[in-house]
Structure formats: C-alpha cells, structure tokens
C-alpha cells in the first residue's frame, strides 16, 4: 500500500491518477485550493476503495505554509512514501509579455512553488532513504516557443531542478520522476479550439504516470510519441526555428 500526497489534486490529471491509486487500496492525502471540490473527489475515492483519504487546502504561493501541509499529510497517513505534484496554471503569454508582475506570478506558481515543496520533501525522503517524488512538468519546457515561452521557461526550470535532484537522491534510493505530458484535454485547456489527434485524455496520462512510478522511471513523455516529437523540435537548427510559427 502506498501512502500518497497529491498536491494540485483537483486538476484533471491528478484526479484521474488518484482514482487509480484508490482502486489499488492506497492511502491518499489530497491538497488543493478548492475545499468543496476536494470533498467531492474524496467521496468518490472512498467509494473506489482508497484505504484512507484526507484533504487539506493550500495556496501553493504561500511558501511558509508548505512544511505544515507536509507534516499534516504525514500525521494523517502515518507517513509518506509517494508524492505527486500536479498544480499549475496555463500562463497568458500576452499578459506576461506586457507585465513583469504577471510574469513573476506565473513563475511563482509554475516553478518556484514546486521547487520549494521539493526542497522540503527531498530532505525528508533523503533522510529515510526511500520514496518517490513525481512531478508534472511539460513538453513545453523542452524548447522555448513564441506562443508560450513563459510557461515553457517555468517548466524548463522545473525539469532542470528535477534532473539535479534525481542525481542527488539516487544515492539515497529516492526516485525522482519527471512527467512530461503533451497536449491534454482538461478544463485548463478548454479554451483551446481545434483539438486534434495529438491530444490525450487525462485517464490515459494518469495510467502512464502510475506505470512510470511503479517501474521507477526517471522521465516519461505522455503519450509516448511526444518523446519523438520533441526530439525533432529540439534539433531544429536555430535559423530555421526562428522562422517557424510554433
């Protein structure tokens, strides 16, 4: 039985992942901002078979509250061995181009809050010499594109942070998983029209996350074909790349 902390638990991907853990009889501690939504998800997970489900609210931009939430999860579940960090916002690129305050807000949510949470969690798991830290980054972080480079830069920072953390914690038998989804059909992307064949459903991404955790993977692209797509994009020569509308 896993004892799982999920931060950003009301996101579509996190909720779908929590359902898989629940059907396996795992214990879950769910964290997000919306208390009513958390309670609805908790009720569903209890029916699906979670051995225990508890919730707490958190604004991830309140860095001072991070440690208290982790300690709360530990008390409720009798310890932690798995963490999924899944919170984030889809940045308004145009707004961030005009406003440094908007840019900073996006980095606080999509990059710095994740790094801060991981700092506390890494120290905890390193001392125990066991555990799994799984974090949703994005293929957007593989190469900056004019359409979303603020969001991409934040995710690139997270991915680089996870790479270094993975190397550090390998000596302590702690797994660090970087999850790189491509396009996923969720409420966060509801405003994007013309979704095509490259778009995945949250349930499929969730299944890939749980499989990667079980197999102790380091990096996973979901769906798998995004690893090939991003391989090509990363290797487009810069003179050509500058002329593309991506």
Residue, then its C-alpha position, 0 to 999 in steps of 0.5 A: x500500500x502506498x501512502x500518497x500526497x497529491x498536491x494540485x489534486x483537483x486538476x484533471x490529471x491528478x484526479x484521474x491518477x488518484x482514482x487509480x491509486x484508490x482502486x489499488x487500496x492506497x492511502x491518499x492525502x489530497x491538497x488543493x485550493x478548492x475545499x468543496x471540490x476536494x470533498x467531492x473527489x474524496x467521496x468518490x475515492x472512498x467509494x473506489x476503495x482508497x484505504x484512507x483519504x484526507x484533504x487539506x487546502x493550500x495556496x501553493x504561493x504561500x511558501x511558509x505554509x508548505x512544511x505544515x501541509x507536509x507534516x499534516x499529510x504525514x500525521x494523517x497517513x502515518x507517513x509518506x512514501x509517494x508524492x505527486x505534484x500536479x498544480x499549475x496554471x496555463x500562463x497568458x503569454x500576452x499578459x506576461x509579455x506586457x507585465x513583469x508582475x504577471x510574469x513573476x506570478x506565473x513563475x511563482x506558481x509554475x516553478x518556484x512553488x514546486x521547487x520549494x515543496x521539493x526542497x522540503x520533501x527531498x530532505x525528508x525522503x533523503x533522510x529515510x532513504x526511500x520514496x518517490x517524488x513525481x512531478x508534472x512538468x511539460x513538453x513545453x519546457x523542452x524548447x522555448x516557443x513564441x506562443x508560450x515561452x513563459x510557461x515553457x521557461x517555468x517548466x524548463x526550470x522545473x525539469x532542470x531542478x528535477x534532473x539535479x535532484x534525481x542525481x542527488x537522491x539516487x544515492x539515497x534510493x529516492x526516485x525522482x520522476x519527471x512527467x512530461x505530458x503533451x497536449x491534454x484535454x482538461x478544463x485548463x485547456x478548454x479554451x483551446x479550439x481545434x483539438x486534434x489527434x495529438x491530444x490525450x485524455x487525462x485517464x490515459x496520462x494518469x495510467x502512464x504516470x502510475x506505470x512510470x512510478x511503479x517501474x521507477x522511471x526517471x522521465x516519461x513523455x505522455x503519450x509516448x510519441x511526444x518523446x519523438x516529437x520533441x526530439x525533432x523540435x529540439x534539433x531544429x537548427x536555430x535559423x530555421x526555428x526562428x522562422x517557424x510559427x510554433 
